[in-house]
């Protein structure tokens, strides 16, 4: 994380608003801290009605399948409720949710088929892990009687129950009164509350002398104050927690040194109770809901003159926010990598409801040509578990990816999408349970020869087209998994995805530099003309771009079906890359009783 600071004079209106140093106690579970947290919660619940009380992610009157009743303040027992049976009729009650880590070897009690009746009758609060006991303390201070914890609200040894509940995480968190995050704990036994040194949360102070000899006090504010307090915790590196934070309209984070508050109206913490400076939240949906090209315009993309640029396409603001979210999410970790689409499905459904778009295995149909060009920045081994997604989907690989954002008019697609199909286990929910899929494209499919100097520049390819042209041009391919490697020479297939015009990084002001983005393909073993994606590269050299474009116009052909399945890559010739797969037949996705949380 970068380190930078902003100096703010102690005198002035900005300082008077920001630097309000309240009396604090030495523990984040103190009455003072909980009173402050409740004040934030109460203010948001009462006064942030348009954005937080009725957020676009929520559904009025909706309740999870099960909830825990923690009782009144004096109650010593909790019990499991089934909402349709125990909470029928009347107004749906408020409930809290919990983001926490399961730990590497969870020993705490779980909801099992054999314990369902027992928990329906009740169990002692004192027998719960410390984090859950602390959640009861917070719930009672907030005046909320019901809580949702995944290990007690999803039957852990019932696969059918997991598959029914996991896709509903969007509604579970979006409809919660507040999500409580155990940001400082690595397991349920760690608790929410921490002892602390109060001075650690205040900004630094620099005393300097003015030109007139007077002493001036200047506050030194960490530009990454919020992220350093929150995102450095192990909880917030977990995949399921990513969407829990995004979907919940209100979040209360119990970190190592202080409590942080986040809602759609702003961010506060004990160090900055009136608002955290220098921070923009990734939760913000302003660009979707507030800007002129918001909800009303999401069906059409318009240029600055109001002309239709691409009919029935998701607007660029939505696309770029999606790219930011995917890039951040891809850095998260999973206990079960097969959960990758499940743990993002809530965000996908949120976008789907706002944009009325078609979701195809982690991409959006109307923008699929813009979204195919993702890059794996740190390749890992090919996933060995159950099938997750087609090879053209970023969800098919492990490790971080980069989703490139673009500006209006900068991208010229060089492909035509003829057909896209994705099959899922449940027809009513296309965001999870992908069992197969293909994309059929028309465009320039090129087989080129290459050489490589593995000793001097192992990743650099010298590429020669079969165009009778000049000297080879160079490219740095980014491969999707570690199993795929280029030999010292041979041939490979690639598909020109689109032409991108970007601002020059050189000395020529406002100059535009053309680039080509290309997908590296591998033939599938079973079906002729069927391929899978195995990598990506870009061409920036003007001569190389011109040669490839000329070759495209000359040799444009149809790339038949790209159907995706987990087919292994094989080296079929010595020194050459054997390309195998943009096609994958998927068997059933088999889960083994996992939770909607993280270890």
N, C-alpha and C positions, 0 to 999 in steps of 0.2 A: 504494500500500500504506500502511495506517495506521501511524503511529508512536506507540508507547506503550512504557513501561518498567516493570519491577518492581524495587523495591529490596529486596535480601536481605542481612541482616546477615552479616558475615564470620564471626561466632561462632555456633555452634549446629549441630545435627545436619543440618539441610538443607544448610548451606554445606559441611560436612565431606564430604557425599556428592556434591554437585554440582561443587564447585570443586576439582578435582584437576588441577593444571596439570603435565602430563607434559613431559619434555624433548622438544623438537621440533627438526627441522632446517629449513633454508631452502628445501626443495623437496618437493613432494608425491609425488615418486617416490623419495624417500630410503628407505634400508633401515628406518629407524625407523617411517616412515609405513606402509610395506608390511607390516611386522611387526604394527603395530597393527591394520591392516585384516584381516590373516590371523587374528589373535586373535579379532576379532569374528566372522569367518566360521566359525572352528573351534568357538567356543563355541555359536553358533547351530546348526551342523550336528550337534553332539554332544549338546546339552542342551535344545534347543527342539523336541523330537521331535513332540509332539502338534500344534503349530500351524505350525511352519516346516519340519520334516523331511518331514512328510506333509500338506501343506496341502490344503484341499478343492479347490483349482484343479488339482492335479497328477494324473497317471496313472502308476502304477508301471510301470517298464520301457519307457516310451515314449521314442522318439528321433526327432529331425527327419529328414526325407528325406536331407539332406546335412549333414556336419560338416567342419570343418577340423581336421586333425591337426597340431598345432604341434610335436610331437616332445618328446623329453626336453630337459633343461636345456642340453645342448651342441649340440643340433640347429640347423642353419643353414637348413633348408628346411621348408616346410609343404606339405601336399598335401590335396586334396579327397577326402573319403570319401563313398561312398553307403552309408548305414547298413544297408540290407537285404542288401548284398553284402559289405561290409568289416567289419561289426560284428555279424554273425550269431552266435547262440549265446552262452552266458555271460551275465553280468550286464551290464545297460546301463550304460555309463560315464557319469561326470559330465561336464557341459559348461557353459561360460559363454556368455552372450549379451552383445551390445553395443548400447547406445543411443547414437546419434551423428547428426550432421548430414552430409548428402551434400555440402553446399556448393551455391552457385548454378550452378556449371559444372564438375561433377565430371570430372576428367581421370584419376582412378586406374583401375586395372584392374578389370574386372567379369567375372562369369561369363557368358559368351555361349555359344551353341551351338558356335561355332568354337573356343572356348578350353577346353571341358569336358575333352577328352582331355589337353590340356597340363597343366591343374591337377590332374588325377588322377595324373599322373606326379610332380608336385612343382614348387615354385617357391621362390625365395629369400625368406626373411623380410625381409632388408634392402631388398628392392624394394617392400615394402608401405608404404602411407602411415603417417605417424608414429603416429597413433592406434592403428592395428592392431598396429604393432610394440610399442607400450606395453601393449596388451592381452595380448600374448604374455608380457611380463614379469610382469604380474599373474597370469596363468594358471599360470605356472611357480612363482611364489611360493606360490600356493594349492594346488599339487600337482594341477592339473587339466590334462589333455593336450588336450582338445578344446574348440573354440569354435564359435559360430554367429554369422556376420555376414551380413546379408541380401544384400549385393551379391555375395557369393561362394557363397551357398547357394540362391539363386533365379536361374534362367536369365533374364537381363535382356531378351533379345530374343525370348522365347517367351511369348506371351500365355497359352497353355494352362497353362504351368507357373506363371505368376503367379497365375492364377485358382485353381489347385489349392493353392498354398502360402499365399496371403494369408489364407484363412479358418482356417488352422492356427496363426496367431500366438498364440492363447490357449494352445495346448499347448506351443509352442516356448518361451515365456517362463515359463509356469507350472511346467514340468518342469526348468528350468535350475537348476544349483547356485547360481548368483548372476548377476545382471545388472549389468554394469559400464557406467556412464554417463559419457560424455565431456561433462560439463556446462559446461566452460569453453571448448569449441571450437566453431567455426562450420563446420568442414570436417574431413575425415579427416586432412588434413595438420597440423592443430593440435595433436595429441597429447593425452594424458591429464594429463601432469604439468606443474606450474607452479612457478616461483620465487615466493617470498612473503616478506612481513614478518610474522614470527610474532606480534608484538604486536597485529596487526589482528584476530586471532580471539578474543582474550581479552575478557571483559566489562569494562566500565569500573569504576573504583573511585572512590567519593566518600568523603572524609574529613571527618567532622563532629565537633563537640564536644558531649558530653552535657551535661545540666543540672549535673552535678558537675564539669565541666571536663575530663573524660577524652576522649581522641580515640577515635572509633569509625569503623571502616572498613565501608562498605556497598557491595556489588556492585550495579551498575546493569545489569540484564539486559533486552535487547531482547525484547519480547513476540513479535515476528515474526522471531526469530533464525534459525530453520530456513528459513522461506520466503524470507527476504531472502538467505540464502546459496545457496538452491537455485533457487527459482522465478523469480528475476530473470534467469536465464540464458536465452539464446534457444532452447536445446535444449528446455527444458520449456514452451515455447509451442507445440510441434509436436503435431499430432493423433496420429500413430502412437506417439509417445513416451508420451502420456497412458496408454494401456492397457498399454504395456510396464512402466510403473511400478506400475500397479495389480495386474497379474497376477503379476509376479515375486515369489516369497516372500521373496527377499533382494535388496537393492539396495546397490551401492557407488557413490557419486557422487564424481567427481573435479571439484571446483569450483575457482574461481580461487584461493582462499586455504587450503582445507583439504579433507579427505576426510570424507564423511558416510556413515553406515551406517543402513539401514532394513530391518527385518524385522517380522514380525507380532507379535513380542514387545516391540519398542521401537525407539528411535532414539538413535544416538550420533554423536559427531563428535570431531575432535581437540580442539576447544575445550571440549566437555563429554563426556569419554570414558565417564562413568558414566550418561549419559542427558541428553537435551535437555529443559530445563524449558519449561513453558507451551506444549506442542505436542500436538495431537491429529491423527493422520494420517487422510487420506481413504481410506487403504488398509484401515482397520479394518473388519472384518466381524463384530465382536462382536455388533452388534444383530441379525445374521442367525443366528449360530451359537451364541451363548451365552445370550441373554436367553430367558425362558420362552416367548415367542412366536417362537422360532427355528425350526429345521428342522421340528420335530414339528408346528408350528402354521401352517406357511406356506400350507396349503391353505384356511384359514378365517380370517376376520377376526372377532375377538371384542371386545365392549366390556368395560369394567372389571368388570362383573358376570359375565363368562364367557358371555354370550349371543351367539349368532351375529348379527353385524351385516350381513354380506353374504356369502352362501354362495359358497364356492370362489373367493374373491378373495385376491390377494396381500396379505399383512399390511402395515400402514402403515409399519412400520419399514423394510421392504424398499422400498416405494414411495418413501419420503422419501429414502433413500440413493440410489436411482436418480435422483431429481430433482436431488440435489446433484451427482452425477456428470455428468449431462447438462448442467447449467448450467455447470459448470467446463469440460467438454469443448468446449462450443460457442464458448468464447473462444479455442480453439486455431486454428492456421493450417495450411493444406495447400498443398503444391505442386500436387496434383491434387485439386480439390474433390470429384470423383467418388468419392474414397476414403472419404468421410465415414462410411458405414455399415461399410465393410470395417475401418477403423481402430478401430471401436467393437465389432466383432462378438465379440471375445474376452470383453469385459465382459458383453455380452448373453448369451453362452453360459454364462458363470459363473452369472449370475442364473437363467438358464433351468434349469440343472442342479439348483440348490438349491431353486428354487420349483416346478419342474415346470409352468411357465407357458407360454402360447402367445404368441410374439413376432410382432407385426404391424407391420413397417416402422418400427421404433424405439420402439413403444409395447407395452404389455402388455394382452392381450385382456380380462382380468377387471377391469382398472382403466382401461380406455380412456376412460371419461367423465371420470375424474379427471385424465387426462394430456392431453386434447385442448386444455386451456386454456393452453398455453405462449404466451409473449409474446416477440416480437423487440424487444430493447431498443435496438439500433442497426441499423436496416434497411440492407441493401445491395441492389445490383442483382440482378434475377432471374438465377439461375444459367443460363449460356449453354451449358454442356456437356451431356453425356449425362444422360438421365433418372436420377434418384436415388431418389425416393420420392414418395408421394402428398402433396398439398398440406396434408393434415391431420397430416402427420408433421413434426416439427422438423428432420428430416434433409433436407427439401426446400428449405430456405433456407440462405443464407450469413449469417454474423454471429452474435453472441451472442444466446442466448435465455434466458429465465427460466422455470424449471419450478417452479410454486408448490407448496410443501408444505402439507399440511393436517393438522389434528388429528382424531381419531376423533369422528364425529358432527357435525362442522362443515359437511359438504357434503351437500346434498340434490340429487341429479341430477334434472333436469327433462326428460331425454330417455330414450328406450329404444333400446337397440342391437338392431336386427333382424338384421343380418348384417354380417360383416366378412370380406373376402377380399383376400389379397395374393398375387400371383404372383411367383415368383423364377426365375432362370436355372437354379438347381440345386434340385431338389425336396428333396434330403437336407439342405440348409442354407438355412433361411429367414432367416438374419440378414444375408445379403448378396445382391447381384445382383437387387434388386427391379426388376421390369419393369412393374408396374401394380398397381392395387388400388382397392377402394372400401369405403365404410362406409355402411350403410343405417340411418337413424335415424327414430324417430317422436318428434315434439316440436313445439314452437311455433315456426313459421317466420313471420317478421314482415317485411313491407315497410313502411318508414317514410319520411317525407319529412324533409328536413333543410335548414338554412341554415347558412352559415359566413361569418364576418367575417375575411377573409384578412389584413387589415391589423392588426387588434388582437389576435386570438387565432387564428392560422392552423390550429391542430389541433383547436380546440374546435368541436364540432357542436352545434347546437340542434335537437333531434329532436322531431318531432310524430307521434304515433300516430294512426291512423285510428279513434279510439275516441270521437270527439265530446267528448273530455275537455278538460282545462284547458290551461294554457300549456305551451310546449315545455320539455323538460328537456334537460340538457346532458351530454355525454360526450366523453372524450378517446380516440379510437380509436388503436390501435397497429397500423400496417399492416406486412405481412410483407416487402414489397420496396419499393424506391424508385420503381418504375414506376407504382404505383397511387397515385392522388391523388384527393381529393375536390374537386369544383367548388365554386362559390359557393352552389349549391343544387341540389336534385334529390331522388332517391329512392335508397334502398339496402336490401339484404336482410340480415337477421341472424337468428341462431338462438340461443335462450336455452339455454345449456349447463347451468348449475346455479346453485343458490342457495348462498351461502357465508355462514356466520355467524361473525364474528371478534370478538375482544376489542376494546372501544372504545379509541381512542387519546385520548379526551377526558378530562374530569375525573370522569366518573361511574365509580366503582369497579366493576370486573367487569361492566360493561354489555356487551351484545352488539349488534353493528351488522350488519344484513343487507346482503349485496351480491349482485348478479347478475353472472355472467360470461357474455359473449355472443361468438359468432363472427360476424365479418363475412363474408358469402358473395358469390359472383359466379356467375351462371348460365353453364354451359358452352355453347359455341356449337352443338354438334352435337345434343345430346339434351335434350329438354324435361324439366324437373324434376330435372336433374342440376347440381350446383354444385361449386365449389371454394372452399376457404378463402383469404381474402386479408387477414385481420386479426382483431383482438380488441379488445374494450373491456369495461369494468366499470362498473356503476352502483352508487353508494353512497348517493345521496340517498334518504331513506325514501319520499318521495312518488313519485319516479320508479320505485323498486322496486315499490311497491304497484300503480302503474298498469300496469307491464309484466306483473306476475304476474296481475292481473285480466284483462288482454288475452289472456294465455296460456290461461287457463282457458276463455275465451270462444271463442277462435279456434284452438284446438289442432288441428293438421293433421299429415299425414304428410309428412316431408321425404324424397322418394325418394332414389335412389341418389346417393352422393357418390363419384364415381370420379375418380381423380386422374391427371393427365397434365400435361406442361409446355405449357400454352396461354397465349398472351400476353394481358395485360390491355389492353383498348381503351377509349378514351373515345368513347362512342357518341352522346352528346348534348353540346351546348355547356353547360358549367356543371353537368353531371351525371356521376356516376361510372358508367361502363359496367362491369358485373360480368360477368366471363367466367371460369368454371372452378372446380369442385372435382372435375373429371374429367380424367384424363390417360391417353391411350393411350401406352404407352411402347414405344419401339423397343428393340432390344438395347442393353445397356450396353457400349459399346466402350471398352476400356482400350488404351492405347498403350505397352505394355511398361514399366510403372513398378515401382518398388520398394516394399517394405514399410518404408520409412524416410522421412526428411525431409531436405529441402534447407535 
